[in-house]
Amino acid sequence: MKTKLAAAALLLASTSLSFAADLATKAPLYAPAAVWSWTGFYLGAHAGAGWGTTESTLTGFAGLLPPGTSFAIAQNNRSGFLGGGQVGYNWQSGWAVFGVQGDIAGMDVKGTTPCLAVAFASCTAKSDWLATVTGRFGGVVADRTLIYVKGGAAWMHTDHTFSTPAGLFGPTAFSASSSSNAFGWLLGLGAEYAFDHNWSAFIEYDYIDFDKKSVGIDFSSALRAPTGTAVANVDIKNKLSIAKVGLNYKFGGPVVARY
């Protein structure tokens, strides 16, 4: 009897071990799930449109106007296209994302308007590049969508031109130019969506208010000034709005969840 019980126990044990081994070999293996994170360096490109105003004020004209003379020359409405690139770094903590970003763009944002409300004289402002350095703060919504605000500093180069047709200052048309590199502050907001482990797309609006800059426009050749020089001092004030879309590539893969 004891022999039969021992044999049955051995048979049951061997069957159980065989069944367990079979389950172990056939059980599916589950890899840890990949979790998206905004943390990391990124590089990208953007394109869009810019529009704004340039206000010009005459503040002096040596030898031709008394000291202290000041009056508005023109308010120029400008618009055009821009395109460039950006580089930055994001750090995510929970739902919050902090970042810093630098942008540079070539642009063709320009406009022409009559100077002093005189039809035969025109003032043109044309901006050809823009650079910004900003901080960003945002929150993650709907899994991979980042809503953010940004603020920082901006620099812009603009050419300013005064021109008249032939006959006003001589037999040929007259044109005088000067340029400014203006510094300003920027506020913006945007939304970015990560559609891949490394790629994301964004849409953004920025408003930039630039400091007043003083430029000199030389009229010496047109006015044949007795002193040899006739330079108008003009204060320039620029404001700019930008709407743009773009793509970013984030270096590094997704974070792997731990169990």
Beta strands, then each sheet from edge to edge (+ up, - down):
strand 1: 34-35
strand 2: 40-61
strand 3: 71-93
strand 4: 96-115
strand 5: 118-141
strand 6: 145-164
strand 7: 174-194
strand 8: 199-210
strand 9: 213-218
strand 10: 231-250
strand 11: 255-256
sheet 1: 1+ 11-
sheet 2: 9+ 10- 2+ 3- 4+ 5- 6+ 7- 8+
end
